[in-house]
């Protein structure tokens, strides 16, 4: 089957459109590195945690700010509401992120403490947002971070 020249060009354009974003994420101006995502972010997390009777899941929400530096160090402060009964103001967190060139990563906040929190996440460099999922047993919580300030 013979392919006409315009169709061949169209196929090349489609292939370029599909693979160009992946190449850009690996080394272009929107590359996923700790330095590229450094900044201050608003944080909102919501879901369920095993804080009810006999470990039953209850709703939880948290809001606050988190700041990351060029070395992947993160710190922040959030207010947490668990089941509408427990409010924890200004809860402090610190952690070290591991960010991959494909914009996926993991972070552990408060490593080795009773409040340790493990999160898998993905960074959207075009919208300055990070989407995370807590991976700890007994917790079903997702988080959204939106950059409000770039740090150099």
C-alpha positions in Angstrom: 0.0 0.0 0.0 1.4 3.3 -1.1 1.2 6.2 1.4 0.7 9.7 -0.1 3.2 12.3 0.9 0.7 14.5 2.9 -0.3 11.5 5.0 3.3 10.7 5.8 3.9 14.2 7.0 0.8 14.1 9.1 2.0 10.9 10.8 5.4 12.5 11.5 3.6 15.5 13.1 1.4 13.3 15.2 4.4 11.2 16.4 6.3 14.4 17.2 3.3 15.8 19.2 3.1 12.5 21.3 6.8 12.2 22.1 7.9 15.9 22.4 6.3 16.4 25.8 8.2 13.4 27.2 11.5 14.6 25.8 10.8 18.1 27.3 10.1 16.6 30.7 13.4 14.9 30.7 15.6 17.9 29.9 13.7 20.9 28.7 12.7 24.1 30.5 9.9 22.2 32.3 12.3 19.4 33.5 11.4 17.7 36.7 14.2 18.4 39.1 14.1 19.4 42.7 15.4 22.8 41.7 12.6 23.3 39.1 9.9 22.5 41.6 11.3 24.5 44.5 8.9 27.0 45.9 6.0 27.6 48.3 2.8 25.8 47.7 -0.7 25.8 49.1 -1.7 22.4 50.4 -5.1 20.8 50.5 -5.6 17.1 51.4 -8.8 15.3 51.9 -10.0 11.7 52.4 -10.3 9.2 55.2 -8.1 7.9 58.0 -8.5 5.1 60.5 -9.2 7.2 63.5 -12.6 6.0 64.4 -13.7 3.2 66.8 -12.0 -0.1 66.1 -10.0 1.6 63.4 -13.0 2.6 61.3 -12.4 5.2 58.6 -13.4 8.8 59.4 -13.2 11.8 57.1 -10.2 14.2 57.3 -9.1 17.4 55.7 -6.0 19.5 56.0 -5.0 22.9 54.6 -1.7 24.8 54.8 1.6 25.8 53.2 4.6 23.7 52.2 8.0 24.9 50.9 10.5 22.8 49.0 14.1 23.7 48.2 16.5 22.8 45.3 17.8 19.8 47.3 14.4 18.2 47.8 14.0 19.3 51.4 10.4 20.1 52.3 8.8 21.7 55.4 5.3 23.0 56.1 2.5 23.7 58.5 -1.1 22.5 58.1 -4.3 22.6 60.1 -5.9 19.2 60.2 -9.6 18.3 60.9 -10.3 14.7 61.6 -13.9 13.6 61.7 -15.1 17.1 62.6 -14.1 16.4 66.2 -10.3 16.8 66.3 -8.7 20.0 65.0 -4.9 20.2 65.0 -3.7 23.7 64.2 -0.3 24.4 62.9 0.9 20.8 62.6 4.5 20.9 61.4 6.0 18.6 58.8 9.5 18.1 57.4 10.6 15.7 54.7 13.0 14.7 51.9 11.6 14.2 48.4 12.8 11.8 45.8 11.8 13.2 42.4 12.3 11.3 39.1 12.9 12.9 35.7 9.5 11.6 34.6 7.8 13.9 37.2 6.9 11.1 39.6 8.2 11.0 43.1 7.9 10.0 46.7 8.3 11.8 50.0 8.3 10.8 53.6 7.3 13.5 56.1 8.4 13.2 59.8 10.5 10.0 59.0 10.8 7.6 61.9 8.2 9.3 64.1 4.7 8.2 65.1 3.3 10.8 62.7 5.3 9.6 59.6 3.5 10.2 56.4 4.4 8.6 53.1 3.2 10.1 49.8 3.6 9.1 46.1 3.1 12.1 43.8 3.2 13.4 40.3 4.2 17.0 39.3 2.5 18.9 36.5 5.2 21.5 35.6 2.9 23.3 33.2 0.3 24.2 35.9 2.7 24.3 38.9 0.6 21.7 40.6 1.5 18.5 42.4 -0.9 15.7 43.0 -0.2 13.2 45.8 -1.6 10.1 47.4 -0.9 9.0 50.9 0.3 5.4 50.8 0.1 4.5 54.5 -2.1 1.6 55.6 -5.4 2.8 57.1 -5.4 6.1 55.1 -7.2 7.0 51.9 -6.1 10.6 51.3 -5.2 12.6 48.3 -3.5 16.0 48.2 -3.1 18.9 45.8 -0.3 21.4 46.0 -0.4 24.6 44.0 2.7 26.8 43.7 2.2 30.3 44.9 5.9 31.4 45.0 9.0 30.4 43.1 12.2 30.0 45.2 15.6 30.2 43.7 
